[in-house]
């Protein structure tokens, strides 16, 4: 399954909001440098979707705010 994620770095708190089916907005408190924000997004999605972090892969948008993740079944 693929999901779209809009990331908002430097937020006041970490938060995952489901906008619609397959589309999430994720706010992270970390800065978007050296993949730190991406790691935090994966961690938060893992908790929200109740899947291990190892099954969530960033497939597009490494340096963009609009990202696409693949969640392995």
MOPAC internal coordinates of N, CA, C and O (Angstrom, degrees):
PM7 1SCF
backbone

  N    0.0000 0     0.00 0     0.00 0    0    0    0
  C    1.4476 1     0.00 0     0.00 0    1    0    0
  C    1.5269 1   108.30 1     0.00 0    2    1    0
  O    1.2310 1   120.76 1   -40.71 1    3    2    1
  N    1.3180 1   116.15 1   139.29 1    3    2    1
  C    1.4622 1   121.22 1   177.92 1    5    3    2
  C    1.5215 1   108.92 1  -111.42 1    6    5    3
  O    1.2310 1   121.43 1   -38.04 1    7    6    5
  N    1.3400 1   114.86 1   141.96 1    7    6    5
  C    1.4600 1   119.40 1   176.05 1    9    7    6
  C    1.5159 1   109.37 1  -130.62 1   10    9    7
  O    1.2310 1   121.36 1   -31.08 1   11   10    9
  N    1.3343 1   115.00 1   148.92 1   11   10    9
  C    1.4629 1   121.25 1   175.04 1   13   11   10
  C    1.5211 1   107.42 1   -96.46 1   14   13   11
  O    1.2310 1   121.25 1   -38.53 1   15   14   13
  N    1.3282 1   115.22 1   141.47 1   15   14   13
  C    1.4606 1   119.71 1  -179.39 1   17   15   14
  C    1.5208 1   109.13 1  -135.02 1   18   17   15
  O    1.2310 1   120.75 1   -49.88 1   19   18   17
  N    1.3144 1   116.17 1   130.12 1   19   18   17
  C    1.4617 1   121.13 1   172.85 1   21   19   18
  C    1.5229 1   106.12 1  -102.50 1   22   21   19
  O    1.2310 1   120.61 1   -59.07 1   23   22   21
  N    1.3224 1   116.43 1   120.93 1   23   22   21
  C    1.4648 1   121.27 1  -174.68 1   25   23   22
  C    1.5266 1   109.96 1  -102.54 1   26   25   23
  O    1.2310 1   121.48 1   -44.63 1   27   26   25
  N    1.3201 1   114.77 1   135.37 1   27   26   25
  C    1.4720 1   121.45 1   174.99 1   29   27   26
  C    1.5239 1   107.90 1  -119.61 1   30   29   27
  O    1.2310 1   120.28 1   -81.91 1   31   30   29
  N    1.3432 1   117.06 1    98.09 1   31   30   29
  C    1.4680 1   120.02 1  -179.90 1   33   31   30
  C    1.5307 1   111.95 1   -77.13 1   34   33   31
  O    1.2310 1   120.92 1   -10.22 1   35   34   33
  N    1.3229 1   115.84 1   169.78 1   35   34   33
  C    1.4726 1   123.21 1   179.30 1   37   35   34
  C    1.5249 1   112.63 1    58.18 1   38   37   35
  O    1.2310 1   120.26 1  -147.53 1   39   38   37
  N    1.3152 1   117.12 1    32.47 1   39   38   37
  C    1.4694 1   121.29 1   179.45 1   41   39   38
  C    1.5279 1   109.60 1   -79.05 1   42   41   39
  O    1.2310 1   120.87 1   -11.51 1   43   42   41
  N    1.3227 1   115.93 1   168.49 1   43   42   41
  C    1.4616 1   120.05 1   178.60 1   45   43   42
  C    1.5138 1   111.93 1   -75.35 1   46   45   43
  O    1.2310 1   120.46 1   150.59 1   47   46   45
  N    1.3651 1   116.72 1   -29.41 1   47   46   45
  C    1.4639 1   119.39 1   178.11 1   49   47   46
  C    1.5297 1   109.63 1  -147.65 1   50   49   47
  O    1.2310 1   121.36 1   -21.53 1   51   50   49
  N    1.3212 1   115.00 1   158.47 1   51   50   49
  C    1.4574 1   120.81 1   176.93 1   53   51   50
  C    1.5207 1   108.42 1   -78.88 1   54   53   51
  O    1.2310 1   121.25 1   -47.37 1   55   54   53
  N    1.3466 1   115.22 1   132.63 1   55   54   53
  C    1.4658 1   118.76 1  -174.91 1   57   55   54
  C    1.5323 1   110.00 1  -158.26 1   58   57   55
  O    1.2310 1   120.96 1   -38.86 1   59   58   57
  N    1.3284 1   115.77 1   141.14 1   59   58   57
  C    1.4631 1   121.88 1   175.03 1   61   59   58
  C    1.5164 1   107.55 1  -118.98 1   62   61   59
  O    1.2310 1   120.72 1   -53.37 1   63   62   61
  N    1.3353 1   116.23 1   126.63 1   63   62   61
  C    1.4534 1   121.45 1  -179.54 1   65   63   62
  C    1.5251 1   108.65 1  -124.58 1   66   65   63
  O    1.2310 1   120.64 1   -54.76 1   67   66   65
  N    1.3244 1   116.37 1   125.24 1   67   66   65
  C    1.4648 1   119.97 1   176.90 1   69   67   66
  C    1.5253 1   107.96 1   -84.71 1   70   69   67
  O    1.2310 1   120.89 1   -63.57 1   71   70   69
  N    1.3226 1   115.90 1   116.43 1   71   70   69
  C    1.4647 1   120.62 1  -179.37 1   73   71   70
  C    1.5282 1   109.87 1   -83.42 1   74   73   71
  O    1.2310 1   121.05 1   131.13 1   75   74   73
  N    1.3243 1   115.59 1   -48.87 1   75   74   73
  C    1.4659 1   121.90 1   174.94 1   77   75   74
  C    1.5219 1   107.78 1  -155.58 1   78   77   75
  O    1.2310 1   120.09 1    -0.64 1   79   78   77
  N    1.3074 1   117.44 1   179.36 1   79   78   77
  C    1.4638 1   120.88 1  -178.87 1   81   79   78
  C    1.5287 1   109.67 1   -59.87 1   82   81   79
  O    1.2310 1   120.78 1   -60.19 1   83   82   81
  N    1.3345 1   116.12 1   119.81 1   83   82   81
  C    1.4682 1   120.65 1   178.33 1   85   83   82
  C    1.5169 1   115.11 1    82.27 1   86   85   83
  O    1.2310 1   119.80 1  -172.17 1   87   86   85
  N    1.3406 1   117.99 1     7.83 1   87   86   85
  C    1.4692 1   120.91 1   179.32 1   89   87   86
  C    1.5264 1   110.03 1  -136.95 1   90   89   87
  O    1.2310 1   120.98 1   -56.78 1   91   90   89
  N    1.3280 1   115.72 1   123.22 1   91   90   89
  C    1.4673 1   121.85 1  -177.41 1   93   91   90
  C    1.5221 1   110.77 1  -126.34 1   94   93   91
  O    1.2310 1   121.28 1   -26.99 1   95   94   93
  N    1.3261 1   115.16 1   153.01 1   95   94   93
  C    1.4606 1   121.36 1   170.02 1   97   95   94
  C    1.5278 1   105.47 1  -114.29 1   98   97   95
  O    1.2310 1   121.05 1   -53.52 1   99   98   97
  N    1.3220 1   115.60 1   126.48 1   99   98   97
  C    1.4593 1   120.42 1  -177.74 1  101   99   98
  C    1.5257 1   108.82 1  -121.63 1  102  101   99
  O    1.2310 1   121.05 1   -55.05 1  103  102  101
  N    1.3249 1   115.59 1   124.95 1  103  102  101
  C    1.4675 1   121.26 1   176.18 1  105  103  102
  C    1.5242 1   107.82 1  -104.82 1  106  105  103
  O    1.2310 1   120.97 1   -48.47 1  107  106  105
  N    1.3294 1   115.75 1   131.53 1  107  106  105
  C    1.4660 1   120.33 1   178.88 1  109  107  106
  C    1.5207 1   109.76 1  -127.83 1  110  109  107
  O    1.2310 1   121.13 1   -32.08 1  111  110  109
  N    1.3241 1   115.45 1   147.92 1  111  110  109
  C    1.4612 1   120.71 1  -177.55 1  113  111  110
  C    1.5290 1   112.53 1   -83.99 1  114  113  111
  O    1.2310 1   120.25 1   166.39 1  115  114  113
  N    1.3326 1   117.13 1   -13.61 1  115  114  113
  C    1.4667 1   120.19 1  -176.45 1  117  115  114
  C    1.5229 1   111.56 1   -83.70 1  118  117  115
  O    1.2310 1   121.31 1   -18.90 1  119  118  117
  N    1.3414 1   115.10 1   161.10 1  119  118  117
  C    1.4578 1   121.12 1   179.19 1  121  119  118
  C    1.5276 1   110.06 1   -82.71 1  122  121  119
  O    1.2310 1   119.99 1   -31.20 1  123  122  121
  N    1.3275 1   117.62 1   148.80 1  123  122  121
  C    1.4606 1   120.49 1  -177.44 1  125  123  122
  C    1.5303 1   112.92 1   -83.70 1  126  125  123
  O    1.2310 1   120.72 1  -113.04 1  127  126  125
  N    1.3251 1   116.23 1    66.96 1  127  126  125
  C    1.4628 1   118.41 1   177.39 1  129  127  126
  C    1.5219 1   110.44 1  -136.03 1  130  129  127
  O    1.2310 1   121.02 1   -37.31 1  131  130  129
  N    1.3152 1   115.65 1   142.69 1  131  130  129
  C    1.4774 1   123.38 1   179.44 1  133  131  130
  C    1.5217 1   113.32 1    55.14 1  134  133  131
  O    1.2310 1   120.12 1  -147.54 1  135  134  133
  N    1.3410 1   117.38 1    32.46 1  135  134  133
  C    1.4564 1   121.18 1   175.50 1  137  135  134
  C    1.5199 1   115.85 1    76.32 1  138  137  135
  O    1.2310 1   120.20 1  -173.40 1  139  138  137
  N    1.3428 1   117.22 1     6.60 1  139  138  137
  C    1.4699 1   120.00 1  -178.19 1  141  139  138
  C    1.5235 1   111.61 1   -62.20 1  142  141  139
  O    1.2310 1   120.45 1   135.90 1  143  142  141
  N    1.3282 1   116.74 1   -44.10 1  143  142  141
  C    1.4684 1   120.47 1  -178.89 1  145  143  142
  C    1.5254 1   110.27 1   -65.96 1  146  145  143
  O    1.2310 1   120.23 1   139.58 1  147  146  145
  N    1.3294 1   117.16 1   -40.42 1  147  146  145
  C    1.4754 1   120.19 1   179.33 1  149  147  146
  C    1.5226 1   111.10 1   -61.55 1  150  149  147
  O    1.2310 1   120.02 1   138.76 1  151  150  149
  N    1.3287 1   117.57 1   -41.24 1  151  150  149
  C    1.4636 1   121.09 1   178.99 1  153  151  150
  C    1.5229 1   110.62 1   -63.29 1  154  153  151
  O    1.2310 1   120.87 1   138.86 1  155  154  153
  N    1.3208 1   115.94 1   -41.14 1  155  154  153
  C    1.4658 1   120.62 1  -179.89 1  157  155  154
  C    1.5324 1   110.26 1   -67.12 1  158  157  155
  O    1.2310 1   120.31 1   140.45 1  159  158  157
  N    1.3328 1   117.02 1   -39.55 1  159  158  157
  C    1.4667 1   120.86 1   178.15 1  161  159  158
  C    1.5284 1   109.87 1   -61.02 1  162  161  159
  O    1.2310 1   120.22 1   135.33 1  163  162  161
  N    1.3359 1   117.19 1   -44.67 1  163  162  161
  C    1.4660 1   121.16 1   178.77 1  165  163  162
  C    1.5280 1   110.45 1   -61.42 1  166  165  163
  O    1.2310 1   120.65 1   138.32 1  167  166  165
  N    1.3264 1   116.36 1   -41.68 1  167  166  165
  C    1.4705 1   121.10 1   178.67 1  169  167  166
  C    1.5322 1   110.83 1   -61.32 1  170  169  167
  O    1.2310 1   120.27 1   134.67 1  171  170  169
  N    1.3263 1   117.10 1   -45.33 1  171  170  169
  C    1.4637 1   121.06 1  -178.91 1  173  171  170
  C    1.5324 1   111.78 1   -69.06 1  174  173  171
  O    1.2310 1   120.33 1   139.74 1  175  174  173
  N    1.3295 1   116.98 1   -40.26 1  175  174  173
  C    1.4668 1   120.30 1   177.48 1  177  175  174
  C    1.5242 1   110.69 1   -63.97 1  178  177  175
  O    1.2310 1   120.74 1   142.80 1  179  178  177
  N    1.3241 1   116.18 1   -37.20 1  179  178  177
  C    1.4535 1   121.75 1   179.03 1  181  179  178
  C    1.5324 1   110.69 1   -58.72 1  182  181  179
  O    1.2310 1   120.79 1   134.69 1  183  182  181
  N    1.3289 1   116.09 1   -45.31 1  183  182  181
  C    1.4700 1   120.63 1   178.84 1  185  183  182
  C    1.5231 1   111.04 1   -67.83 1  186  185  183
  O    1.2310 1   120.57 1   136.05 1  187  186  185
  N    1.3242 1   116.51 1   -43.95 1  187  186  185
  C    1.4710 1   121.42 1  -177.56 1  189  187  186
  C    1.5307 1   112.15 1   -64.53 1  190  189  187
  O    1.2310 1   120.60 1   135.64 1  191  190  189
  N    1.3315 1   116.45 1   -44.36 1  191  190  189
  C    1.4696 1   121.29 1  -175.69 1  193  191  190
  C    1.5263 1   113.03 1   -91.21 1  194  193  191
  O    1.2310 1   120.94 1   174.60 1  195  194  193
  N    1.3313 1   115.81 1    -5.40 1  195  194  193
  C    1.4739 1   122.35 1   179.80 1  197  195  194
  C    1.5337 1   112.73 1    56.89 1  198  197  195
  O    1.2310 1   121.49 1  -131.98 1  199  198  197
  N    1.3369 1   114.76 1    48.02 1  199  198  197
  C    1.4677 1   121.49 1   174.18 1  201  199  198
  C    1.5259 1   108.07 1  -129.45 1  202  201  199
  O    1.2310 1   119.89 1   -27.37 1  203  202  201
  N    1.3268 1   117.82 1   152.63 1  203  202  201
  C    1.4618 1   119.65 1   178.46 1  205  203  202
  C    1.5414 1   111.45 1   -64.26 1  206  205  203
  O    1.2310 1   121.15 1   -32.95 1  207  206  205
  N    1.3324 1   115.41 1   147.05 1  207  206  205
  C    1.4688 1   120.33 1   179.56 1  209  207  206
  C    1.5242 1   111.97 1   -56.69 1  210  209  207
  O    1.2310 1   120.74 1   147.92 1  211  210  209
  N    1.3305 1   116.19 1   -32.08 1  211  210  209
  C    1.4682 1   120.73 1  -177.64 1  213  211  210
  C    1.5357 1   112.59 1   -66.19 1  214  213  211
  O    1.2310 1   119.98 1   163.60 1  215  214  213
  N    1.3299 1   117.64 1   -16.40 1  215  214  213
  C    1.4627 1   121.10 1  -179.76 1  217  215  214
  C    1.5190 1   113.04 1   -96.32 1  218  217  215
  O    1.2310 1   120.26 1  -177.30 1  219  218  217
  N    1.3394 1   117.11 1     2.70 1  219  218  217
  C    1.4632 1   121.38 1   178.67 1  221  219  218
  C    1.5275 1   108.15 1  -109.51 1  222  221  219
  O    1.2310 1   120.94 1   -57.01 1  223  222  221
  N    1.3280 1   115.82 1   122.99 1  223  222  221
  C    1.4690 1   121.44 1  -177.22 1  225  223  222
  C    1.5199 1   110.65 1  -124.92 1  226  225  223
  O    1.2310 1   120.84 1   -46.81 1  227  226  225
  N    1.3243 1   116.01 1   133.19 1  227  226  225
  C    1.4556 1   121.01 1   174.40 1  229  227  226
  C    1.5248 1   107.24 1   -80.56 1  230  229  227
  O    1.2310 1   120.16 1   -62.16 1  231  230  229
  N    1.3262 1   117.30 1   117.84 1  231  230  229
  C    1.4631 1   118.33 1  -178.18 1  233  231  230
  C    1.5299 1   113.39 1  -108.27 1  234  233  231
  O    1.2310 1   119.76 1   162.05 1  235  234  233
  N    1.3416 1   118.06 1   -17.95 1  235  234  233
  C    1.4548 1   119.40 1   176.16 1  237  235  234
  C    1.5254 1   110.60 1  -155.38 1  238  237  235
  O    1.2310 1   120.87 1   -38.86 1  239  238  237
  N    1.3391 1   115.94 1   141.14 1  239  238  237
  C    1.4554 1   121.06 1   174.96 1  241  239  238
  C    1.5132 1   115.09 1    96.24 1  242  241  239
  O    1.2310 1   120.36 1  -145.83 1  243  242  241
  N    1.3203 1   116.92 1    34.17 1  243  242  241
  C    1.4706 1   120.45 1  -176.52 1  245  243  242
  C    1.5281 1   113.02 1   -54.08 1  246  245  243
  O    1.2310 1   120.23 1   140.47 1  247  246  245
  N    1.3478 1   117.16 1   -39.53 1  247  246  245
  C    1.4672 1   119.89 1  -178.88 1  249  247  246
  C    1.5284 1   112.48 1  -109.27 1  250  249  247
  O    1.2310 1   120.47 1  -171.49 1  251  250  249
  N    1.3261 1   116.71 1     8.51 1  251  250  249
  C    1.4598 1   121.72 1  -178.70 1  253  251  250
  C    1.5264 1   109.99 1  -102.68 1  254  253  251
  O    1.2310 1   120.45 1   -18.96 1  255  254  253
  N    1.3312 1   116.75 1   161.04 1  255  254  253
  C    1.4651 1   119.75 1   175.02 1  257  255  254
  C    1.5236 1   110.65 1   -78.96 1  258  257  255
  O    1.2310 1   120.77 1   155.87 1  259  258  257
  N    1.3385 1   116.12 1   -24.13 1  259  258  257
  C    1.4666 1   121.90 1   176.87 1  261  259  258
  C    1.5234 1   107.93 1   -93.34 1  262  261  259
  O    1.2310 1   119.98 1   -63.08 1  263  262  261
  N    1.3088 1   117.65 1   116.92 1  263  262  261
  C    1.4656 1   121.55 1  -175.69 1  265  263  262
  C    1.5221 1   110.83 1  -126.42 1  266  265  263
  O    1.2310 1   121.29 1   -23.23 1  267  266  265
  N    1.3204 1   115.14 1   156.77 1  267  266  265
  C    1.4584 1   120.66 1   173.56 1  269  267  266
  C    1.5215 1   107.52 1  -123.92 1  270  269  267
  O    1.2310 1   121.43 1   -53.96 1  271  270  269
  N    1.3302 1   114.88 1   126.04 1  271  270  269
  C    1.4590 1   122.13 1   178.96 1  273  271  270
  C    1.5120 1   108.96 1  -113.06 1  274  273  271
  O    1.2310 1   121.14 1   -31.46 1  275  274  273
  N    1.3224 1   115.42 1   148.54 1  275  274  273
  C    1.4577 1   121.01 1   174.04 1  277  275  274
  C    1.5201 1   107.63 1  -112.70 1  278  277  275
  O    1.2310 1   121.40 1   -49.60 1  279  278  277
  N    1.3327 1   114.93 1   130.40 1  279  278  277
  C    1.4596 1   120.50 1   177.27 1  281  279  278
  C    1.5165 1   106.49 1  -109.04 1  282  281  279
  O    1.2310 1   121.06 1   -62.71 1  283  282  281
  N    1.3314 1   115.58 1   117.29 1  283  282  281
  C    1.4610 1   121.08 1  -178.88 1  285  283  282
  C    1.5199 1   110.17 1   -75.56 1  286  285  283
  O    1.2310 1   120.87 1   -38.90 1  287  286  285
  N    1.3200 1   115.95 1   141.10 1  287  286  285
  C    1.4750 1   121.12 1   179.32 1  289  287  286
  C    1.5066 1   111.52 1   -77.07 1  290  289  287
  O    1.2310 1   120.10 1   180.00 1  291  290  289

